[in-house]
Amino acid sequence: MRTVIAGGHGQIAMRLGRLLASRGDEAAGIIRNPEQADDLRAAGAEPIVCDLESSSVEEVAAHLRGADAVVFAAGAGPGSGAARKETVDRAAAVLFADAAEQAGVRRYIIVSSMNADSGLTEPPPGMDPVFATYLRAKGAADDDVRARGGLDWTVLRPGRLTDGPGTGRVRLDERTGRSEVPRDDVAAVIGALLHAPGTAGLTLELVSGDTPVDEAVAQVALR
């Protein structure tokens, strides 16, 4: 199985690339900076240099042809301003979906965020306005992907991300309540979702829990 990951040098994407390579799958990561290519190769993933903020749908689609699945794990990052939340977290995700459809790749997993809401016009008291823009951009990207009939999409909304070692045990459901989850476990869940076609059409929240990853994914796929 060949999977192309947008945001290929990101923390979740690198973990996912290693995981896919370790189980014998073929992973490729889209990166903007060619200096990151060796990091991807060391993780067992093929680097694809392509800037999703400046490339056309046709250019991105050319990199996706022949893939079995794509994962959008790109993000503007915590140090970026509101403008890049729009150009990366929303626009690049939409372009990536357009490219997947054009390339004939149906399986599309998008890594979103808990509480992503395209209708969030006024941030709640105490919320950073840039973070509110991020949630709005993520929600808009999710809405766009979920409206497409040409994709077998899954929207994954993790809780607060941590760098601690994964436990391999999670809670995965339409609603989980707010909590945290290690990036290791997010990557493991994505890896399982790729082989669970029954999860297409679902929007799922993810936090740490008591259920082994494969079992948690199998449970939601059966609904």
C-alpha positions in Angstrom: 0.0 0.0 0.0 1.4 3.4 -1.0 0.4 6.4 1.2 1.4 10.0 0.5 1.5 12.3 3.5 1.2 16.1 3.3 3.3 17.8 5.8 5.8 15.0 5.6 8.4 16.4 8.0 5.9 17.1 10.7 6.0 15.3 14.0 3.0 13.1 13.4 3.9 12.6 9.7 7.4 11.4 10.6 6.1 8.9 13.1 3.6 7.7 10.6 6.2 7.3 7.9 8.4 5.2 10.2 5.3 3.1 11.2 4.3 2.4 7.6 7.8 1.6 6.5 8.2 -0.8 9.4 5.2 -2.8 8.4 6.2 -3.0 4.8 4.0 -0.3 3.3 5.3 2.4 1.0 5.3 5.9 2.4 6.0 9.2 0.8 6.1 12.6 2.4 5.4 16.0 0.8 7.9 18.6 2.1 8.6 22.2 1.1 12.2 22.3 2.2 14.5 20.0 0.3 17.0 20.0 3.2 14.5 17.7 5.0 14.7 15.0 2.4 17.4 13.0 4.2 15.3 12.9 7.4 12.4 11.3 5.5 14.7 8.8 3.8 16.1 7.8 7.3 12.6 7.2 8.4 11.9 4.9 5.4 9.8 7.4 3.5 10.3 8.8 0.0 10.6 12.6 0.0 8.5 14.6 -2.5 9.5 18.3 -2.7 6.4 20.3 -3.3 5.0 23.6 -1.8 1.3 23.2 -1.2 0.9 26.9 -0.8 2.2 27.7 -4.3 1.6 24.6 -6.4 -1.4 24.0 -8.6 -3.9 21.1 -8.3 -2.4 19.5 -11.4 1.2 19.7 -10.0 0.1 18.1 -6.7 -2.0 15.5 -8.4 1.0 14.3 -10.4 2.7 13.4 -7.1 -0.3 11.5 -5.9 -1.0 9.3 -8.9 -0.5 5.6 -8.1 -1.1 6.1 -4.4 -3.6 4.0 -2.5 -4.3 6.7 0.1 -3.3 10.2 1.2 -3.0 11.8 4.6 -3.2 15.5 5.2 -1.0 16.1 8.3 0.3 19.5 7.3 -0.1 22.6 9.5 1.1 26.2 9.7 2.6 25.5 13.1 2.2 27.2 16.5 4.5 30.1 15.7 2.7 31.2 12.5 0.2 34.0 12.2 -3.5 34.0 11.2 -2.8 34.4 7.5 -1.0 31.0 7.3 -3.7 29.3 9.2 -5.8 30.1 6.1 -3.3 29.2 3.5 -2.1 26.0 5.1 -4.7 24.6 7.5 -7.6 25.4 5.1 -6.5 26.1 1.6 -3.7 23.5 1.4 -6.0 20.8 2.7 -8.7 21.7 0.1 -6.1 21.7 -2.7 -4.8 18.4 -1.5 -8.3 17.0 -1.7 -8.8 18.4 -5.2 -5.5 16.8 -6.2 -6.5 13.4 -4.7 -9.7 13.4 -6.7 -7.9 14.4 -9.9 -5.4 11.7 -9.3 -8.0 9.1 -8.6 -7.0 8.5 -5.0 -10.2 7.9 -3.0 -8.9 7.3 0.5 -8.2 10.6 2.3 -7.5 11.0 6.0 -7.3 14.6 7.3 -5.7 15.3 10.7 -7.8 18.1 12.2 -8.2 19.4 15.7 -10.7 18.8 18.5 -13.2 21.7 18.6 -12.5 22.7 15.0 -15.5 24.8 13.9 -15.8 26.8 10.7 -18.6 28.8 12.3 -16.4 30.1 15.1 -16.7 33.9 14.5 -15.9 35.2 18.0 -13.3 33.4 20.1 -14.5 32.5 23.6 -13.1 34.6 26.5 -9.5 33.9 27.0 -8.9 32.1 23.7 -6.0 33.5 21.6 -7.6 35.0 18.4 -4.9 33.3 16.2 -5.9 29.9 17.7 -9.5 30.7 17.0 -8.5 31.4 13.4 -6.8 28.0 13.4 -9.9 26.2 14.6 -12.0 28.0 12.1 -9.6 27.1 9.2 -9.5 23.5 10.3 -13.2 23.3 10.6 -13.6 24.8 7.1 -11.2 22.3 5.6 -13.1 19.5 7.4 -16.4 20.8 6.0 -15.0 20.9 2.5 -13.7 17.3 2.6 -16.9 15.9 4.1 -18.9 17.4 1.3 -17.1 15.5 -1.4 -18.6 12.4 -2.9 -15.3 11.5 -4.7 -13.4 10.7 -1.5 -13.5 8.0 1.1 -12.6 10.5 3.8 -12.0 10.2 7.5 -11.6 13.3 9.7 -9.4 12.6 12.8 -9.6 15.2 15.6 -6.9 14.5 18.3 -7.0 16.1 21.7 -4.0 18.1 23.0 -0.9 16.6 21.5 2.0 15.4 23.7 5.5 14.1 23.0 5.4 11.3 25.6 5.8 7.7 24.5 2.7 6.2 23.1 0.8 3.7 25.2 -1.0 2.0 22.3 -4.3 2.5 24.1 -6.8 5.2 23.1 -10.3 6.4 23.1 -11.7 6.9 19.6 -15.3 8.0 19.1 -17.5 10.7 17.7 -17.2 12.5 21.0 -14.5 11.7 23.6 -14.4 14.7 25.8 -11.3 16.9 26.0 -8.0 15.3 27.0 -4.5 14.7 25.6 -2.9 12.1 23.4 0.7 11.3 22.5 1.7 11.9 18.9 2.9 8.3 18.8 -0.7 7.1 19.3 -2.1 9.5 16.8 0.3 8.0 14.1 -0.7 4.5 15.2 -4.4 5.3 14.8 -3.8 6.8 11.4 -1.9 3.7 10.4 -4.9 1.5 11.5 -7.4 3.8 9.8 -5.7 3.4 6.5 -6.5 -0.3 6.6 -10.1 0.2 7.9 -12.3 1.2 5.0 -15.3 1.0 7.3 -14.2 4.2 8.9 -14.8 6.2 5.7 -17.3 8.9 6.2 -16.6 9.3 10.0 -15.4 12.3 12.0 -13.6 10.9 15.0 -12.1 12.5 18.1 -9.1 10.8 19.7 -7.6 10.9 23.2 -5.7 8.5 25.4 -7.8 5.7 26.8 -7.9 2.0 27.7 -8.6 0.4 24.3 -5.8 -1.0 22.1 -5.5 1.0 18.9 -6.5 -1.8 16.5 -9.5 -2.7 18.6 -10.6 0.9 18.9 -10.5 1.4 15.1 -12.3 -1.9 14.6 -15.1 -0.8 16.9 -15.8 2.4 15.1 -15.6 0.7 11.7 -18.4 -1.7 12.7 -20.9 1.0 13.4 
